[in-house]
Amino acid sequence: MDAGKAIFETVDRLRQRRTAPLVLELDLTEGLTEGPPADPLAAVLSMRRTRLSDVLSGLRRACQDSRVKALIVKIGGNPLGLAMVQELREAVSRFRASGKLTVAFGETFGEFGSGTVPYYLASAFERVYLQPSGDVGLTGVAVEQRFVKNALTKLGVGYELGQRHEYKTAANTFTQDHMTEAHRESTARIVESVTEQLVAGIAEGRRLDPAKVRELIDRGPFIGAEALEAGLVDGLAYRDEVYDEVKQAAGGEAQLLFVSKYARAAAVRKLPNPTADGVALIHGTGQIRTGRSGRSPLGGGGAMGSDTVSAALRAARRDEHVKAVVFRVDSPGGSYVASDTVWREVVLTRRVKPVIVSMGDVAASGGYFVSMAADVIVAQPGTLTGSIGVFGGKPVLSELLERIGITSEQVAEGANAGMFSTTRAFSPEQWERVNAWLDRIYDDFVGKVAQCRELTRDRAHELARGRVWTGADALSGGLVDELGGLDDALRLARKRAGLTDDAPVRSYPRLNPLERLRGPESSEDKAAALARVRLDAWGPLARLSAELGLPAGGPLSLPGWYTIR
């Protein structure tokens, strides 16, 4: 009798799970990952992190699912980039427009610190709740750069760097002790553009006048009671109170389910025909380098390897079931040669099928180089892009080494054999070669921008000169075509290829376990697009080592401090 009762209760619970109302849940405490893991190490490191693509597809499906009644998102302290936040805001707005409840909960939006971007995300929800002990760090936008020239001079370190042109300010941290006029001008416009976007979004989401939002920004940060009084949040409550309220609003025995789990379960229930025509989604993330993509086991970010991305583009180009390609780019740039390699593959792919670029938080310098040949470039208003320019040179450590008692001697054949040594300055003839190299790269970059974006050479140079633009300003200048996110890029790709709205999207290349084990037969094999674990001696200090003149990311790099969080 007891066994029969237990079986009956189990069956009843399973039935309730299949039929009960659903409350979708998203925990952003640990942030989001851009795409599928590129290598075995990335798979382990991202095992418990939610993918942006799963969130977007899950919310898109949920808009049409009558079982789904609400969405509740916990916004944590791990900052997301502005463009990713805007992507999430768009998805939440569509979900909210379908008539379903959306609730944002934060233990705090900046604990004695800035929380402007996290709060901007929260403002897209119908209801916003804050833990009673929390704060709303709505303080505005600030971009700060430190200059180390004077400190390096005291140490006996000099830098010989050239740049093309005045807005290519990555080198300024070593060669200046303050912002140049061009540096300040471009940075001020980035801050202004981002602030305009934040104010407009918060005003719309909270039904406030934009002037009122600007006033609130100047008054922030706010403790919880002040935020409630100002209309920035709808209530002060703990997690259990918020979740109980949402479940009650959903009705019945509502079940909680993570958005990513919901998306994957829905995908399993509707497995597409493996040979059905569809869209290939290729990710290019991190510093651009020659060779294969991957990351160091010692830490630090991943890298976009030109061999890996090029192989993926070649494989997608030859696959008769791939009718369009979406290239998702989230990169501050890196190697000029590697960027040019990927650019060529985009050009070749575009000749046979549509290529749509979707830009993430940053697609600048080399990140713009690999993007510019696409049929359509889609960026978020807060994406940082452009930076069409180049810099290069070296540190000179001779004085420092002399101070600490280190001497060096060089034996060389060839007048310029030791020109890249950090123990001596460039000779006039060597400096002439450096400048010829910088001019060649800049001319090639600007020429290809003019060609790909159908601009005159003069107009391309005017937009270039190393200047970083927000996506909103890049749209005005013709450097991008549309404002939007990954979903918008996929929609465009399907339309351009004449596919149905629900045509499958496959992360590319898609390999079975046997293909992964056997390795590629040639550079034309799709298995050649596999990433690898990369052994970098500097590990988590890779960025610092590059900035000190040790193995650098490359001449087409946007400095990390441009990321707006």
NORSULLIN-V894628 format. One record per residue. N is the residue number from 1. RES is the residue in three letters. OMEGA is omega in degrees with one decimal (* if undefined). D_CENTER is the distance of its C-alpha to the mean C-alpha in Angstrom with 2 decimals. Layout:
N:RES:OMEGA:D_CENTER
N:RES:OMEGA:D_CENTER
//
This chain:
1:MET:179.9:58.10
2:ASP:179.7:55.34
3:ALA:178.7:53.50
4:GLY:178.5:53.78
5:LYS:179.9:52.48
6:ALA:178.9:49.46
7:ILE:179.9:48.68
8:PHE:-179.2:49.12
9:GLU:178.4:46.77
10:THR:178.9:44.09
11:VAL:-179.5:44.41
12:ASP:178.7:44.32
13:ARG:178.7:41.11
14:LEU:178.2:39.45
15:ARG:179.5:40.74
16:GLN:179.2:39.39
17:ARG:-178.9:35.91
18:ARG:-173.5:36.04
19:THR:-176.3:37.43
20:ALA:175.2:36.40
21:PRO:-179.4:33.97
22:LEU:168.4:30.35
23:VAL:179.6:28.14
24:LEU:-174.6:24.54
25:GLU:176.7:22.75
26:LEU:178.9:19.17
27:ASP:-178.0:18.81
28:LEU:-178.1:15.63
29:THR:-179.0:17.39
30:GLU:179.6:15.39
31:GLY:-179.9:12.00
32:LEU:171.8:10.24
33:THR:-174.8:9.08
34:GLU:-174.4:6.90
35:GLY:179.5:10.14
36:PRO:-179.8:13.62
37:PRO:-175.6:14.59
38:ALA:-176.2:15.06
39:ASP:-177.0:18.14
40:PRO:179.7:20.80
41:LEU:178.7:19.57
42:ALA:179.1:16.07
43:ALA:179.2:18.11
44:VAL:-176.4:20.15
45:LEU:-176.9:17.53
46:SER:-173.3:15.57
47:MET:-176.1:18.92
48:ARG:179.9:18.99
49:ARG:-176.9:15.39
50:THR:178.0:14.59
51:ARG:177.5:12.30
52:LEU:-177.8:10.50
53:SER:177.7:12.58
54:ASP:178.9:15.68
55:VAL:-178.2:15.32
56:LEU:-179.1:15.02
57:SER:178.7:17.88
58:GLY:179.6:19.90
59:LEU:177.8:19.95
60:ARG:178.0:20.75
61:ARG:-174.3:23.65
62:ALA:178.8:24.78
63:CYS:-177.0:25.50
64:GLN:-175.9:28.39
65:ASP:-177.1:29.53
66:SER:178.3:32.57
67:ARG:-176.9:32.38
68:VAL:-175.7:29.13
69:LYS:-172.8:30.27
70:ALA:174.9:27.54
71:LEU:175.7:24.07
72:ILE:-176.4:23.71
73:VAL:173.1:20.50
74:LYS:-178.9:20.68
75:ILE:-173.2:18.20
76:GLY:-175.0:18.22
77:GLY:179.5:17.73
78:ASN:-171.1:14.54
79:PRO:172.4:12.17
80:LEU:176.0:9.05
81:GLY:-175.2:6.80
82:LEU:-178.3:8.80
83:ALA:177.4:7.12
84:MET:176.3:6.74
85:VAL:179.2:10.23
86:GLN:175.9:11.42
87:GLU:178.0:10.70
88:LEU:178.7:12.72
89:ARG:178.9:15.26
90:GLU:-179.3:15.98
91:ALA:178.8:16.65
92:VAL:-179.6:18.78
93:SER:177.5:20.63
94:ARG:177.9:21.59
95:PHE:179.7:22.77
96:ARG:-180.0:24.68
97:ALA:178.3:26.23
98:SER:176.1:27.69
99:GLY:-178.4:29.94
100:LYS:-177.1:28.47
101:LEU:174.2:28.13
102:THR:-177.1:24.82
103:VAL:174.1:24.97
104:ALA:177.9:22.59
105:PHE:176.0:23.93
106:GLY:171.4:23.02
107:GLU:171.8:25.17
108:THR:172.4:24.01
109:PHE:-176.8:21.43
110:GLY:178.8:21.54
111:GLU:-174.5:24.52
112:PHE:179.8:26.15
113:GLY:-177.6:22.88
114:SER:176.3:20.36
115:GLY:-174.0:19.07
116:THR:-177.6:18.37
117:VAL:174.5:14.83
118:PRO:178.7:15.91
119:TYR:175.8:19.08
120:TYR:175.5:17.48
121:LEU:-177.8:16.01
122:ALA:-175.0:19.51
123:SER:178.0:21.26
124:ALA:-175.3:20.27
125:PHE:-179.6:22.60
126:GLU:178.7:26.33
127:ARG:178.5:27.28
128:VAL:179.6:25.75
129:TYR:-178.9:27.49
130:LEU:174.8:27.43
131:GLN:-175.4:29.28
132:PRO:-179.5:32.44
133:SER:-174.7:31.60
134:GLY:-180.0:28.10
135:ASP:171.2:27.03
136:VAL:-177.0:24.83
137:GLY:178.0:23.28
138:LEU:-172.7:22.85
139:THR:179.9:23.24
140:GLY:-173.4:21.15
141:VAL:176.5:18.64
142:ALA:173.5:19.38
143:VAL:-175.9:17.90
144:GLU:175.8:20.14
145:GLN:176.3:20.76
146:ARG:179.7:23.44
147:PHE:-172.8:25.81
148:VAL:-176.6:27.55
149:LYS:-175.9:30.03
150:ASN:178.3:33.05
151:ALA:179.4:32.36
152:LEU:177.6:31.99
153:THR:178.3:35.17
154:LYS:179.3:37.02
155:LEU:-177.7:35.96
156:GLY:179.6:37.11
157:VAL:175.2:33.78
158:GLY:177.4:33.27
159:TYR:173.1:30.50
160:GLU:-174.7:31.24
161:LEU:172.7:28.19
162:GLY:-178.4:28.04
163:GLN:176.9:25.38
164:ARG:0.5:25.09
165:HIS:-168.1:25.34
166:GLU:-178.9:25.77
167:TYR:177.6:22.21
168:LYS:-164.6:20.75
169:THR:-178.6:20.97
170:ALA:-178.1:19.25
171:ALA:-173.2:22.83
172:ASN:-178.5:24.30
173:THR:-179.7:23.70
174:PHE:-171.7:26.36
175:THR:-178.4:28.60
176:GLN:172.5:28.90
177:ASP:178.1:29.93
178:HIS:176.7:28.56
179:MET:171.4:26.32
180:THR:179.4:27.84
181:GLU:-179.8:28.52
182:ALA:179.3:25.78
183:HIS:-179.1:23.26
184:ARG:-179.3:24.30
185:GLU:-176.9:24.39
186:SER:179.3:20.83
187:THR:179.0:19.46
188:ALA:180.0:21.80
189:ARG:175.7:20.58
190:ILE:-179.9:16.90
191:VAL:-179.7:18.27
192:GLU:-179.2:20.64
193:SER:179.2:18.27
194:VAL:179.4:15.91
195:THR:176.9:19.18
196:GLU:-179.8:20.54
197:GLN:-179.8:17.72
198:LEU:-178.9:18.09
199:VAL:-178.6:21.86
200:ALA:-179.2:22.03
201:GLY:-179.7:19.97
202:ILE:179.5:21.97
203:ALA:-179.8:25.17
204:GLU:-176.9:24.79
205:GLY:-176.8:23.82
206:ARG:179.5:26.59
207:ARG:179.0:29.05
208:LEU:174.6:29.55
209:ASP:179.5:30.45
210:PRO:178.3:27.71
211:ALA:178.3:30.28
212:LYS:179.3:30.73
213:VAL:177.8:27.04
214:ARG:177.5:27.15
215:GLU:179.7:30.29
216:LEU:177.6:28.76
217:ILE:-179.9:25.87
218:ASP:179.7:28.64
219:ARG:-174.8:30.50
220:GLY:3.6:27.77
221:PRO:-175.7:27.12
222:PHE:167.3:29.21
223:ILE:-170.6:30.93
224:GLY:-177.3:31.06
225:ALA:178.5:34.38
226:GLU:179.0:33.41
227:ALA:177.9:30.17
228:LEU:-179.8:32.35
229:GLU:-178.8:34.93
230:ALA:-179.8:32.46
231:GLY:179.1:31.15
232:LEU:176.0:27.64
233:VAL:-178.0:28.19
234:ASP:179.9:30.69
235:GLY:173.7:32.10
236:LEU:-174.7:32.25
237:ALA:175.8:32.39
238:TYR:-175.4:31.64
239:ARG:-176.6:29.58
240:ASP:-179.7:32.73
241:GLU:-180.0:33.99
242:VAL:-177.7:30.84
243:TYR:177.6:30.61
244:ASP:-179.5:34.36
245:GLU:-179.0:34.14
246:VAL:178.6:31.43
247:LYS:179.2:33.39
248:GLN:179.1:36.53
249:ALA:179.8:35.02
250:ALA:176.1:33.90
251:GLY:176.5:37.53
252:GLY:178.8:39.43
253:GLU:-175.1:38.20
254:ALA:-179.6:34.49
255:GLN:173.8:32.30
256:LEU:178.0:28.90
257:LEU:178.0:26.30
258:PHE:-178.5:22.65
259:VAL:-178.3:20.54
260:SER:177.3:19.17
261:LYS:179.0:22.84
262:TYR:-178.1:23.94
263:ALA:-177.5:21.50
264:ARG:177.5:22.59
265:ALA:178.7:26.21
266:ALA:179.8:26.12
267:ALA:178.8:24.69
268:VAL:180.0:27.52
269:ARG:-177.4:30.10
270:LYS:-179.5:29.08
271:LEU:-179.7:28.55
272:PRO:172.5:28.36
273:ASN:-176.3:30.78
274:PRO:178.6:29.24
275:THR:179.9:30.64
276:ALA:177.2:29.64
277:ASP:-177.9:27.94
278:GLY:-176.1:24.26
279:VAL:174.0:20.76
280:ALA:177.2:18.91
281:LEU:-178.2:15.18
282:ILE:-179.4:13.83
283:HIS:171.9:10.49
284:GLY:-170.5:9.73
285:THR:173.8:7.44
286:GLY:178.4:8.49
287:GLN:-178.3:11.49
288:ILE:-177.8:13.58
289:ARG:172.8:17.05
290:THR:-179.8:20.20
291:GLY:-173.3:21.23
292:ARG:176.4:19.44
293:SER:177.3:16.04
294:GLY:178.9:16.27
295:ARG:179.8:16.17
296:SER:174.5:19.04
297:PRO:-179.4:21.21
298:LEU:179.6:21.68
299:GLY:-176.1:18.18
300:GLY:-176.9:15.27
301:GLY:177.3:11.90
302:GLY:-179.0:11.96
303:ALA:174.4:12.64
304:MET:-179.9:12.50
305:GLY:-177.1:16.26
306:SER:178.5:17.93
307:ASP:-177.7:20.66
308:THR:-177.0:18.55
309:VAL:179.4:16.47
310:SER:178.4:19.70
311:ALA:178.1:21.71
312:ALA:178.6:19.53
313:LEU:178.3:19.89
314:ARG:-179.0:23.60
315:ALA:178.5:24.17
316:ALA:-179.8:22.62
317:ARG:-177.5:24.74
318:ARG:-177.0:27.87
319:ASP:-176.4:27.37
320:GLU:180.0:29.74
321:HIS:174.1:28.15
322:VAL:-176.4:24.74
323:LYS:177.1:25.30
324:ALA:-178.9:21.87
325:VAL:168.7:18.51
326:VAL:-179.0:15.01
327:PHE:-179.0:12.64
328:ARG:-175.0:8.98
329:VAL:174.5:7.30
330:ASP:-170.8:4.11
331:SER:174.5:6.79
332:PRO:179.0:9.06
333:GLY:-178.0:11.97
334:GLY:-175.2:15.02
335:SER:175.5:18.21
336:TYR:-178.0:19.85
337:VAL:179.4:21.89
338:ALA:178.0:19.15
339:SER:-179.7:17.16
340:ASP:177.4:20.50
341:THR:179.7:21.15
342:VAL:178.4:18.12
343:TRP:-179.3:18.98
344:ARG:180.0:22.47
345:GLU:175.3:21.53
346:VAL:178.4:19.58
347:VAL:-178.6:22.78
348:LEU:179.6:25.01
349:THR:-179.2:23.19
350:ARG:-179.6:23.25
351:ARG:-175.0:27.02
352:VAL:177.3:27.63
353:LYS:-176.6:25.07
354:PRO:174.5:22.45
355:VAL:178.2:18.93
356:ILE:175.7:16.26
357:VAL:172.5:12.81
358:SER:-178.1:10.05
359:MET:176.7:7.29
360:GLY:-178.2:3.83
361:ASP:-177.0:3.57
362:VAL:172.2:5.35
363:ALA:-170.0:7.68
364:ALA:-179.2:10.76
365:SER:176.3:13.98
366:GLY:176.6:13.93
367:GLY:174.0:10.61
368:TYR:-179.9:12.81
369:PHE:-177.3:15.75
370:VAL:-176.0:14.62
371:SER:-161.4:13.73
372:MET:-178.3:16.83
373:ALA:-177.3:19.38
374:ALA:174.7:18.12
375:ASP:-179.3:20.54
376:VAL:174.2:18.13
377:ILE:179.2:14.77
378:VAL:-179.6:13.10
379:ALA:171.6:10.69
380:GLN:176.7:10.46
381:PRO:-178.0:12.95
382:GLY:174.4:10.69
383:THR:173.5:8.19
384:LEU:-173.5:9.43
385:THR:-175.7:11.06
386:GLY:-175.2:14.50
387:SER:-178.3:15.80
388:ILE:-175.7:18.28
389:GLY:-176.1:20.44
390:VAL:170.8:21.34
391:PHE:178.4:22.86
392:GLY:-178.5:24.87
393:GLY:-178.0:27.80
394:LYS:170.0:28.77
395:PRO:176.2:30.07
396:VAL:-171.1:33.86
397:LEU:-172.7:35.08
398:SER:-178.1:38.79
399:GLU:177.9:39.93
400:LEU:-178.3:37.98
401:LEU:178.5:39.40
402:GLU:-179.3:42.86
403:ARG:-176.4:42.69
404:ILE:171.6:42.00
405:GLY:178.6:44.60
406:ILE:176.6:42.61
407:THR:178.3:44.06
408:SER:175.2:42.97
409:GLU:-175.7:44.81
410:GLN:172.4:43.67
411:VAL:-174.6:45.55
412:ALA:170.3:44.16
413:GLU:-175.8:45.34
414:GLY:-174.4:43.82
415:ALA:-176.0:43.52
416:ASN:-175.8:39.73
417:ALA:-177.2:39.33
418:GLY:-172.0:38.17
419:MET:-178.6:36.23
420:PHE:175.0:32.95
421:SER:179.5:34.78
422:THR:-179.0:33.66
423:THR:179.9:37.32
424:ARG:-179.1:38.41
425:ALA:173.4:37.35
426:PHE:169.3:36.95
427:SER:177.8:40.27
428:PRO:180.0:40.60
429:GLU:178.8:40.58
430:GLN:178.2:37.44
431:TRP:176.3:35.65
432:GLU:177.9:36.71
433:ARG:177.4:34.99
434:VAL:-178.8:31.73
435:ASN:175.8:31.88
436:ALA:177.7:32.76
437:TRP:179.1:29.66
438:LEU:179.5:27.43
439:ASP:-178.9:29.27
440:ARG:-178.7:28.96
441:ILE:-178.3:25.15
442:TYR:179.9:24.79
443:ASP:179.2:27.37
444:ASP:-179.1:25.77
445:PHE:-176.9:22.29
446:VAL:178.5:23.88
447:GLY:179.5:26.28
448:LYS:173.6:23.70
449:VAL:179.7:21.79
450:ALA:-179.4:25.21
451:GLN:-174.3:26.03
452:CYS:-175.4:22.87
453:ARG:177.8:22.49
454:GLU:178.2:26.30
455:LEU:170.3:26.76
456:THR:179.0:29.62
457:ARG:-179.2:29.20
458:ASP:180.0:30.05
459:ARG:178.2:27.50
460:ALA:178.2:24.72
461:HIS:179.7:25.89
462:GLU:179.4:26.00
463:LEU:-175.8:22.31
464:ALA:179.3:21.47
465:ARG:177.3:23.19
466:GLY:-172.2:19.95
467:ARG:176.1:18.89
468:VAL:179.6:15.39
469:TRP:165.8:15.12
470:THR:178.5:13.33
471:GLY:179.9:12.76
472:ALA:179.9:16.05
473:ASP:177.7:17.94
474:ALA:176.1:16.61
475:LEU:179.1:18.04
476:SER:-177.8:21.30
477:GLY:179.1:21.48
478:GLY:178.5:20.95
479:LEU:171.8:17.85
480:VAL:-173.6:16.11
481:ASP:-176.8:18.25
482:GLU:172.0:17.05
483:LEU:-179.0:15.01
484:GLY:-176.2:13.52
485:GLY:-176.5:11.10
486:LEU:178.6:11.29
487:ASP:178.8:14.83
488:ASP:178.6:15.93
489:ALA:178.3:14.95
490:LEU:177.6:16.87
491:ARG:178.6:19.71
492:LEU:-179.3:20.02
493:ALA:178.1:20.09
494:ARG:-178.2:22.82
495:LYS:-178.4:24.72
496:ARG:-178.2:24.73
497:ALA:-178.5:25.94
498:GLY:179.5:28.52
499:LEU:176.4:27.31
500:THR:-177.4:27.94
501:ASP:-179.3:25.45
502:ASP:176.8:25.37
503:ALA:-173.4:25.17
504:PRO:173.6:23.35
505:VAL:-178.0:19.79
506:ARG:171.8:19.66
507:SER:-169.1:16.90
508:TYR:2.3:18.31
509:PRO:178.1:20.35
510:ARG:-174.2:22.13
511:LEU:173.6:24.72
512:ASN:-176.2:27.61
513:PRO:-179.2:28.66
514:LEU:178.7:31.42
515:GLU:178.5:29.20
516:ARG:-176.1:26.96
517:LEU:-173.9:30.11
518:ARG:-178.6:31.99
519:GLY:-176.7:29.37
520:PRO:174.8:29.08
521:GLU:178.2:32.35
522:SER:178.4:30.98
523:SER:176.9:27.91
524:GLU:-178.9:28.29
525:ASP:-179.4:27.99
526:LYS:176.0:24.86
527:ALA:177.2:25.17
528:ALA:-179.6:24.30
529:ALA:176.5:20.64
530:LEU:175.5:20.65
531:ALA:-179.7:18.62
532:ARG:171.1:20.56
533:VAL:-174.7:20.77
534:ARG:-179.1:20.83
535:LEU:176.0:23.33
536:ASP:-176.2:22.19
537:ALA:-174.2:25.00
538:TRP:176.4:22.96
539:GLY:-177.5:20.70
540:PRO:178.8:18.86
541:LEU:-175.0:20.46
542:ALA:-178.2:18.80
543:ARG:179.7:17.09
544:LEU:-179.0:20.39
545:SER:178.9:22.41
546:ALA:-178.4:20.67
547:GLU:178.1:21.28
548:LEU:177.2:24.88
549:GLY:174.1:25.46
550:LEU:-173.9:25.34
551:PRO:-170.9:23.36
552:ALA:178.4:20.62
553:GLY:179.6:17.26
554:GLY:-174.0:18.86
555:PRO:180.0:20.05
556:LEU:-174.7:17.05
557:SER:172.4:14.76
558:LEU:-177.1:13.11
559:PRO:-174.2:14.15
560:GLY:-175.6:12.04
561:TRP:178.2:13.87
562:TYR:-179.0:12.17
563:THR:-178.5:9.29
564:ILE:-177.6:10.83
565:ARG:*:11.39
//
